[in-house]
Amino acid sequence: YLMAFANSSFGTPSLVGTIGAGYKGGNDVNLSMLHQNDAFGSSLAVSSDNTRALVGAPNDDGNGQDGSSDLGAVYLFSYENQNYKTPTHELTIGSGYKGSNDIDIGGDTQDRLGTSVALSDDGTLLALGIANDDGLSAALGTNYGAVTLIEYASTDLASTTTTKKISKDYNGTGDVAVPALAASDLFGTAVAL
């Protein structure tokens, strides 16, 4: 639910829109790809000017990922103004998502991308918690956890400038390895920027 308030004390609330499966009102966003138990809305971050929202769905099974469960996904929305007018589903980040701005980051069963999310003030830096990530070399179910950082060159989201992972043993360019992480640490359960 997208709520507007008359003042900073949260007075006079009003429902201005809804995001989810099957919603079709004026400021609603219908995400027909959502399924029961995706846990859409489990995590949420909003840019400081209220024109961008990042929403986690840690139980999302991916797009076309038969046999996989709870890979997780994150959805990014933009709005014309701070009153949540003219919502647009900008992109989805998760396993198997391949739309024009989507980012397919792969993943394993039970990773739970979107356990937590954070968004920079201008909406160009995203931090995505993947609490059950097993790292590169561990067996499924190790659950070290990870955080993925995605940065866009500008607010138009035309291109990413960097994608980095922070976890036990990721070793790509710009990744940060934290060798002290142990099984079941669930690193990434909470993130902030």
N, C-alpha and C positions, 0 to 999 in steps of 0.2 A: 504494500500500500504506500502511495506517495501522499504525504500529508503536508498541508500548508498551515501556518500559524499566524495570528494577527500580530504577535510580538515575541520578544526573546524569552518571555516567561511561559511560552507555549499556550497562550490564550487563544480562544476561539478557533479550535482546530477544524479543518475541512479536508475531506478526501478529494484530491485533484487527479488521481489516476491510480491504476493498478498494473503491475507487471506479472505475467504468469500465463499459464495455458488457458485459452478460451476467453480471455478478457478482450472486449471489442468496443469500449466506450471512447470518447473523444481524446483523452490523454492516456489511454491504456495501451499496453504493448502485449500482443498475443504471441506467446512463444510456443507454437504448436509442437516444437520438438521436445518439450519437457515431458517427462514421464512420472508416473506415481513413484514416490520415494526418491526422487532426485535430490531432495533437500534444498531446492532452490530457495535462496534467501537466508541460508544459514549464516552467511557472513555478508557484510555490506560496508562499503566505503563511499563517501561522497566528496567531490572536489569542494574547495572552499567557497566557490561561487555558485554551488548547487547546479552546475550545468553538466556534470558528468557523474555517473554512478557505476560502481563496480560491484557485481553480485556473485557470490560463490554458490556452487551447487555440488558439494563434495561427493554426493552419491550418484552423479551423472555417469552413465555407462559408456559414454563416448558416442561418436557418430559412426554407425556401421561397424562397431567393434563387437561382433558376435562372440559370445562366450566370456566377455570381460564384464566385470561389475565394479562399480564404485571407483572408477578411474578419477572422476571429478572433472569439473569444468568451471570456467569463470566467464561471465557475460558483462560486456561494457556497453553502457547506454549514454547518449548525450541528449541534452535538452536545449531548446531555443533560448530559454531564460531561466532565472532562478526560481520561477514558479512552476517548473516542470512542464512547460508547454512544448508541444510538438516533439514528443519523444522519438528517438531513433535507436534501434539496436545496431550498434556500430560493428561489433565483432564478438566472436566466441573463441576462447582459448581452451584447448582440451585435446583429447585423443580423437583423431579422425576428422576434425572440423577443418574444412578446406574452402570456405567461402572466400570472397574477394579480400577481406581484411582479416580473416580468421587466422589463428596460429595453431598448427597441429604440433603439440609438444610431446606426443606419444604418452607413455606411461604404462604402468602395470596395474593389474587387478588390485583393488583395495588401496591405491595410492592416496586417494581423496584430495586431489587438487581443489583448492577453494575452501579448505578448512578455515582459512583466514585470508583476508584481503586488506590491502591498504592502497591509498591513492594519494599522489602528491597534490599540493594545492591547485596546480594548473591542469592536473589530470594526465600528465605525460609520463609519469613514472608509476609503475604498478609493482606491488610486492604481493606475491601469491604463496600462501602457505600450503605445503603438501605434507601433512603430518605423518603419513604412513609410507613415505618414499623409502625405498630400500637401498638407495645408492647404486653405484655401478657394479659392484662385485659381490654384494650380499645376496643371500637367498630370499625369496619372497617371504614376507612376514617378519623381516628384521625390524622394520619400522624405525629407522634412524630419524627420518623426517628430512625435509628440505624447504628452502625458500627459493623461488624463482623471481628474479628482477627483470622487468621488461621496460625499456625506456624508448620513447618515441622522440623523433627529431623535432616535432612541432605539435601543436594542438590539433592539427588537421588529421593526425594519425596516419599520414601517408606512408611512412616507413619507420621501422624500428631502427634505432641506432645501436642498441646493445640488448642482449639477452644473457643473463648470468644466473648460475645456480650456486647456492651456498648449501653444503651438505658434507657428509662424511668423506667422500672420495671422488667427487666430480673434478675433472681436470681439464676442461676446455678453456679456451682463451677467456680470461677474466673471471673464471669460476673461483670460488673460495672453498678450499677443503678444510673441514673441521675434524681432524682425526680423533679428537677426544669423544665424539659422539658415540654412544653405545646403543645396543639394541633396545627398542622400546622407548627411546628418548622423546620421540614425537616432535622433534625440532620443527618449527613452523606452525605449531598449534596457534600461536598468536604472532602477528606482525604489525609494525607501525612504521610510518615514515615521518 
